[in-house]
Amino acid sequence: GPMDGLQRTNYSEVTEFILVGFSQKPHVQVAFFTGLLCFYLFTVWGNSLIITVIQRDTQLHTPMYFFLSNLSFLDICYTTSWEPYVLAQCFKDFPTISYTSCYAQMTISLFLGMTECLLLAIMAYDRFVAISNPLRYTVIMSNQVCLQMAVGTWASAFLLSVMPIVAIPAQYCGHNVINHFTCEIQALLKLVCSDTPMSLILGLVISTFTLPLPFTFILISYIRIVAAVLRIRSTEAKLKAFSTCGSHLTVVTIFYGTAIYMYLKPQSKESPDQDKVIFIFYGAVTPMLNPLIYTLRNKDVKGALRKLAGGKEKS
């Protein structure tokens, strides 16, 4: 149309982005590469192990572990959506990424990050039902309900993240240098021309639906869990109830703590280097910690791991 020519004269079309990452700091590069590679391998190995153990052991075929294996699968996908790419590009002076790949990477990691936010909220609800209504737990959280909840989580995250990005294209005014090592949404939105509808809508979705809403839901669940646990008479039962929640609470605190800090603090046009460090913590360390937190604190999973190891020796 007539508008196309107008826009083309103003801006050069952005066809690729340059990812700065740590290319300006060669002394950091080697350490960064080594660290990230270890994180990635451990994340994939640890989470795969959890999925295998839960599948193999029929005692672990309960809602809590069904959601936990969803979380592990999610963590494998999330880290795979950006870590191998960053590792491959690590030592280049000017790592570039095509416009389409950058968009795909941003969309996929946003989608998986949102799914994790919602999944952690469902896991809190599961613990709440288990503790406040133990006798009807299996009825309330039937297999069908769990499946519907899981599908609902993935589907709503998809609608909240992928749809706005696909529906509303953003415009970049010739700015194509991303001060980050991955096409992370905030780093990318800093380059968008004006306040395009996309950045406003995505900002709204992140700042209401995916962080504060599920987080508030988790808080309410936990306040009610604590109230229910305090009503339990026996100390042993109290401790057991708290320990099944402890793992989940640890994961929630780390994940939401860093995410809320990253996404709800006032944004400046410059991305400071500390953003990259926080992103590593939130994007690489948390997915790696999940299996650790859940296995170290959990007798059932430890038992199942022993059985799996023992079974291998016998056969």
C-alpha positions as a Python dict, from the first residue, in 0.01 Angstrom:
ca = {
    (1, 'G'): (0, 0, 0),
    (2, 'P'): (98, 368, -9),
    (3, 'M'): (209, 349, 355),
    (4, 'D'): (479, 92, 283),
    (5, 'G'): (693, 333, 84),
    (6, 'L'): (660, 591, 356),
    (7, 'Q'): (786, 359, 624),
    (8, 'R'): (1067, 227, 412),
    (9, 'T'): (1215, 572, 360),
    (10, 'N'): (1226, 635, 733),
    (11, 'Y'): (1388, 318, 858),
    (12, 'S'): (1612, 52, 724),
    (13, 'E'): (1440, -283, 764),
    (14, 'V'): (1591, -496, 1041),
    (15, 'T'): (1674, -841, 902),
    (16, 'E'): (1904, -963, 1174),
    (17, 'F'): (2007, -879, 1526),
    (18, 'I'): (2352, -864, 1680),
    (19, 'L'): (2370, -1024, 2023),
    (20, 'V'): (2635, -855, 2233),
    (21, 'G'): (2639, -1103, 2520),
    (22, 'F'): (2989, -1115, 2664),
    (23, 'S'): (3174, -1073, 2332),
    (24, 'Q'): (3331, -751, 2465),
    (25, 'K'): (3478, -938, 2762),
    (26, 'P'): (3694, -1229, 2642),
    (27, 'H'): (3806, -1313, 2997),
    (28, 'V'): (3443, -1373, 3095),
    (29, 'Q'): (3366, -1579, 2784),
    (30, 'V'): (3550, -1898, 2878),
    (31, 'A'): (3409, -1906, 3230),
    (32, 'F'): (3063, -1826, 3097),
    (33, 'F'): (3082, -2099, 2833),
    (34, 'T'): (3204, -2362, 3080),
    (35, 'G'): (2947, -2269, 3342),
    (36, 'L'): (2657, -2260, 3100),
    (37, 'L'): (2756, -2592, 2944),
    (38, 'C'): (2766, -2758, 3287),
    (39, 'F'): (2432, -2603, 3383),
    (40, 'Y'): (2275, -2721, 3058),
    (41, 'L'): (2404, -3079, 3076),
    (42, 'F'): (2306, -3109, 3440),
    (43, 'T'): (1958, -2964, 3374),
    (44, 'V'): (1886, -3209, 3094),
    (45, 'W'): (2031, -3505, 3285),
    (46, 'G'): (1865, -3425, 3620),
    (47, 'N'): (1523, -3351, 3477),
    (48, 'S'): (1529, -3654, 3244),
    (49, 'L'): (1614, -3869, 3544),
    (50, 'I'): (1316, -3733, 3737),
    (51, 'I'): (1079, -3799, 3446),
    (52, 'T'): (1214, -4156, 3411),
    (53, 'V'): (1188, -4230, 3782),
    (54, 'I'): (830, -4099, 3801),
    (55, 'Q'): (726, -4301, 3496),
    (56, 'R'): (890, -4623, 3617),
    (57, 'D'): (768, -4619, 3976),
    (58, 'T'): (394, -4676, 4011),
    (59, 'Q'): (401, -4541, 4366),
    (60, 'L'): (485, -4203, 4217),
    (61, 'H'): (181, -4202, 3988),
    (62, 'T'): (12, -3931, 4193),
    (63, 'P'): (-93, -3575, 4098),
    (64, 'M'): (206, -3416, 4272),
    (65, 'Y'): (454, -3621, 4068),
    (66, 'F'): (251, -3587, 3749),
    (67, 'F'): (290, -3209, 3778),
    (68, 'L'): (652, -3248, 3879),
    (69, 'S'): (728, -3443, 3561),
    (70, 'N'): (551, -3168, 3365),
    (71, 'L'): (782, -2919, 3536),
    (72, 'S'): (1089, -3126, 3453),
    (73, 'F'): (984, -3158, 3089),
    (74, 'L'): (925, -2784, 3081),
    (75, 'D'): (1270, -2712, 3224),
    (76, 'I'): (1436, -2929, 2959),
    (77, 'C'): (1244, -2748, 2681),
    (78, 'Y'): (1306, -2404, 2828),
    (79, 'T'): (1682, -2440, 2859),
    (80, 'T'): (1702, -2609, 2518),
    (81, 'S'): (1519, -2312, 2364),
    (82, 'W'): (1821, -2087, 2421),
    (83, 'E'): (2124, -2247, 2588),
    (84, 'P'): (2265, -2456, 2297),
    (85, 'Y'): (2236, -2152, 2069),
    (86, 'V'): (2417, -1926, 2315),
    (87, 'L'): (2689, -2189, 2362),
    (88, 'A'): (2737, -2218, 1986),
    (89, 'Q'): (2765, -1842, 1945),
    (90, 'C'): (2971, -1781, 2256),
    (91, 'F'): (3312, -1713, 2105),
    (92, 'K'): (3206, -1511, 1802),
    (93, 'D'): (3294, -1142, 1802),
    (94, 'F'): (2958, -1039, 1664),
    (95, 'P'): (2709, -1319, 1713),
    (96, 'T'): (2418, -1249, 1480),
    (97, 'I'): (2076, -1408, 1465),
    (98, 'S'): (1820, -1371, 1190),
    (99, 'Y'): (1502, -1178, 1258),
    (100, 'T'): (1289, -1494, 1233),
    (101, 'S'): (1511, -1703, 1461),
    (102, 'C'): (1526, -1424, 1713),
    (103, 'Y'): (1149, -1396, 1716),
    (104, 'A'): (1107, -1771, 1741),
    (105, 'Q'): (1352, -1788, 2030),
    (106, 'M'): (1182, -1504, 2215),
    (107, 'T'): (834, -1648, 2162),
    (108, 'I'): (926, -2003, 2265),
    (109, 'S'): (1106, -1900, 2581),
    (110, 'L'): (829, -1656, 2676),
    (111, 'F'): (570, -1929, 2623),
    (112, 'L'): (763, -2181, 2833),
    (113, 'G'): (836, -1926, 3105),
    (114, 'M'): (466, -1843, 3132),
    (115, 'T'): (375, -2212, 3141),
    (116, 'E'): (612, -2253, 3434),
    (117, 'C'): (450, -1962, 3621),
    (118, 'L'): (106, -2118, 3581),
    (119, 'L'): (227, -2472, 3653),
    (120, 'L'): (382, -2364, 3983),
    (121, 'A'): (44, -2216, 4079),
    (122, 'I'): (-132, -2545, 4000),
    (123, 'M'): (125, -2733, 4205),
    (124, 'A'): (47, -2505, 4500),
    (125, 'Y'): (-324, -2583, 4457),
    (126, 'D'): (-243, -2955, 4452),
    (127, 'R'): (-56, -2928, 4784),
    (128, 'F'): (-343, -2724, 4928),
    (129, 'V'): (-602, -2991, 4839),
    (130, 'A'): (-374, -3271, 4966),
    (131, 'I'): (-329, -3110, 5304),
    (132, 'S'): (-665, -2945, 5367),
    (133, 'N'): (-878, -3226, 5225),
    (134, 'P'): (-674, -3549, 5246),
    (135, 'L'): (-971, -3787, 5244),
    (136, 'R'): (-1123, -3652, 4925),
    (137, 'Y'): (-787, -3572, 4761),
    (138, 'T'): (-792, -3858, 4510),
    (139, 'V'): (-1150, -3772, 4410),
    (140, 'I'): (-1083, -3398, 4367),
    (141, 'M'): (-751, -3445, 4188),
    (142, 'S'): (-850, -3737, 3967),
    (143, 'N'): (-634, -3833, 3669),
    (144, 'Q'): (-876, -3662, 3436),
    (145, 'V'): (-870, -3338, 3636),
    (146, 'C'): (-489, -3340, 3647),
    (147, 'L'): (-468, -3393, 3274),
    (148, 'Q'): (-718, -3112, 3209),
    (149, 'M'): (-523, -2881, 3439),
    (150, 'A'): (-194, -2960, 3268),
    (151, 'V'): (-339, -2910, 2919),
    (152, 'G'): (-509, -2591, 3039),
    (153, 'T'): (-179, -2458, 3168),
    (154, 'W'): (9, -2514, 2842),
    (155, 'A'): (-284, -2386, 2634),
    (156, 'S'): (-341, -2065, 2829),
    (157, 'A'): (31, -1984, 2830),
    (158, 'F'): (26, -2033, 2454),
    (159, 'L'): (-268, -1796, 2411),
    (160, 'L'): (-114, -1535, 2642),
    (161, 'S'): (232, -1535, 2487),
    (162, 'V'): (231, -1660, 2129),
    (163, 'M'): (-92, -1498, 2014),
    (164, 'P'): (1, -1133, 2089),
    (165, 'I'): (343, -1178, 1928),
    (166, 'V'): (201, -1337, 1614),
    (167, 'A'): (-98, -1104, 1589),
    (168, 'I'): (78, -772, 1636),
    (169, 'P'): (407, -727, 1455),
    (170, 'A'): (656, -488, 1612),
    (171, 'Q'): (867, -240, 1422),
    (172, 'Y'): (1236, -185, 1479),
    (173, 'C'): (1376, 149, 1371),
    (174, 'G'): (1707, 23, 1242),
    (175, 'H'): (1822, -62, 1596),
    (176, 'N'): (1944, -416, 1590),
    (177, 'V'): (2206, -452, 1863),
    (178, 'I'): (2069, -655, 2155),
    (179, 'N'): (2268, -616, 2475),
    (180, 'H'): (2209, -973, 2579),
    (181, 'F'): (2322, -1319, 2475),
    (182, 'T'): (1976, -1439, 2385),
    (183, 'C'): (1665, -1286, 2230),
    (184, 'E'): (1514, -1223, 2567),
    (185, 'I'): (1186, -1038, 2546),
    (186, 'Q'): (1282, -732, 2747),
    (187, 'A'): (1610, -682, 2568),
    (188, 'L'): (1422, -706, 2238),
    (189, 'L'): (1136, -477, 2336),
    (190, 'K'): (1391, -206, 2418),
    (191, 'L'): (1465, -185, 2044),
    (192, 'V'): (1105, -148, 1931),
    (193, 'C'): (1042, 189, 1762),
    (194, 'S'): (769, 347, 1960),
    (195, 'D'): (524, 212, 2210),
    (196, 'T'): (388, -39, 1963),
    (197, 'P'): (74, -226, 2070),
    (198, 'M'): (278, -544, 2095),
    (199, 'S'): (509, -420, 2368),
    (200, 'L'): (218, -268, 2557),
    (201, 'I'): (6, -582, 2537),
    (202, 'L'): (292, -815, 2626),
    (203, 'G'): (393, -584, 2907),
    (204, 'L'): (40, -599, 3041),
    (205, 'V'): (21, -977, 3012),
    (206, 'I'): (352, -1024, 3194),
    (207, 'S'): (286, -761, 3457),
    (208, 'T'): (-59, -893, 3549),
    (209, 'F'): (-145, -1241, 3427),
    (210, 'T'): (178, -1429, 3452),
    (211, 'L'): (353, -1287, 3750),
    (212, 'P'): (129, -1121, 4011),
    (213, 'L'): (-185, -1329, 3952),
    (214, 'P'): (-41, -1680, 3987),
    (215, 'F'): (194, -1553, 4257),
    (216, 'T'): (-98, -1416, 4461),
    (217, 'F'): (-278, -1746, 4407),
    (218, 'I'): (28, -1933, 4538),
    (219, 'L'): (48, -1705, 4842),
    (220, 'I'): (-319, -1759, 4925),
    (221, 'S'): (-279, -2137, 4883),
    (222, 'Y'): (16, -2133, 5121),
    (223, 'I'): (-156, -1920, 5382),
    (224, 'R'): (-438, -2176, 5376),
    (225, 'I'): (-192, -2468, 5380),
    (226, 'V'): (-20, -2327, 5689),
    (227, 'A'): (-358, -2280, 5858),
    (228, 'A'): (-452, -2642, 5775),
    (229, 'V'): (-117, -2779, 5895),
    (230, 'L'): (-141, -2592, 6223),
    (231, 'R'): (-470, -2769, 6291),
    (232, 'I'): (-300, -3111, 6261),
    (233, 'R'): (-241, -3253, 6611),
    (234, 'S'): (56, -3486, 6565),
    (235, 'T'): (397, -3324, 6524),
    (236, 'E'): (514, -3595, 6284),
    (237, 'A'): (222, -3535, 6048),
    (238, 'K'): (287, -3161, 6070),
    (239, 'L'): (649, -3204, 5967),
    (240, 'K'): (559, -3439, 5683),
    (241, 'A'): (302, -3191, 5551),
    (242, 'F'): (552, -2905, 5565),
    (243, 'S'): (826, -3107, 5398),
    (244, 'T'): (612, -3192, 5093),
    (245, 'C'): (551, -2819, 5055),
    (246, 'G'): (906, -2715, 5131),
    (247, 'S'): (1045, -2823, 4794),
    (248, 'H'): (774, -2649, 4599),
    (249, 'L'): (805, -2336, 4809),
    (250, 'T'): (1182, -2324, 4751),
    (251, 'V'): (1135, -2348, 4373),
    (252, 'V'): (859, -2084, 4379),
    (253, 'T'): (1071, -1843, 4584),
    (254, 'I'): (1371, -1866, 4352),
    (255, 'F'): (1169, -1860, 4029),
    (256, 'Y'): (925, -1586, 4118),
    (257, 'G'): (1180, -1387, 4317),
    (258, 'T'): (1413, -1346, 4021),
    (259, 'A'): (1131, -1316, 3763),
    (260, 'I'): (948, -1047, 3957),
    (261, 'Y'): (1272, -857, 4004),
    (262, 'M'): (1348, -881, 3630),
    (263, 'Y'): (1009, -800, 3487),
    (264, 'L'): (839, -571, 3735),
    (265, 'K'): (1120, -329, 3805),
    (266, 'P'): (1109, 0, 3611),
    (267, 'Q'): (1269, -49, 3271),
    (268, 'S'): (1535, 179, 3133),
    (269, 'K'): (1621, 196, 2763),
    (270, 'E'): (1970, 63, 2838),
    (271, 'S'): (2001, -296, 2954),
    (272, 'P'): (2264, -300, 3224),
    (273, 'D'): (2495, -599, 3245),
    (274, 'Q'): (2341, -704, 3575),
    (275, 'D'): (2026, -796, 3380),
    (276, 'K'): (2229, -1062, 3203),
    (277, 'V'): (2353, -1205, 3532),
    (278, 'I'): (2003, -1214, 3680),
    (279, 'F'): (1877, -1376, 3360),
    (280, 'I'): (2137, -1652, 3393),
    (281, 'F'): (2019, -1715, 3745),
    (282, 'Y'): (1658, -1726, 3643),
    (283, 'G'): (1702, -1890, 3305),
    (284, 'A'): (1977, -2142, 3370),
    (285, 'V'): (2015, -2198, 3743),
    (286, 'T'): (1648, -2242, 3841),
    (287, 'P'): (1573, -2521, 3588),
    (288, 'M'): (1887, -2697, 3710),
    (289, 'L'): (1792, -2661, 4077),
    (290, 'N'): (1440, -2802, 4041),
    (291, 'P'): (1541, -3170, 4022),
    (292, 'L'): (1795, -3118, 4299),
    (293, 'I'): (1549, -2949, 4532),
    (294, 'Y'): (1283, -3212, 4473),
    (295, 'T'): (1512, -3513, 4512),
    (296, 'L'): (1717, -3395, 4807),
    (297, 'R'): (1412, -3318, 5016),
    (298, 'N'): (1203, -3610, 4911),
    (299, 'K'): (1209, -3963, 5055),
    (300, 'D'): (981, -4110, 4785),
    (301, 'V'): (1194, -3987, 4497),
    (302, 'K'): (1514, -4098, 4672),
    (303, 'G'): (1362, -4443, 4726),
    (304, 'A'): (1254, -4465, 4363),
    (305, 'L'): (1602, -4362, 4248),
    (306, 'R'): (1755, -4634, 4463),
    (307, 'K'): (1511, -4888, 4320),
    (308, 'L'): (1596, -4778, 3966),
    (309, 'A'): (1969, -4810, 4036),
    (310, 'G'): (1920, -5145, 4211),
    (311, 'G'): (1703, -5280, 3929),
    (312, 'K'): (1976, -5201, 3680),
    (313, 'E'): (2232, -5395, 3882),
    (314, 'K'): (2013, -5706, 3913),
    (315, 'S'): (1908, -5731, 3550),
}
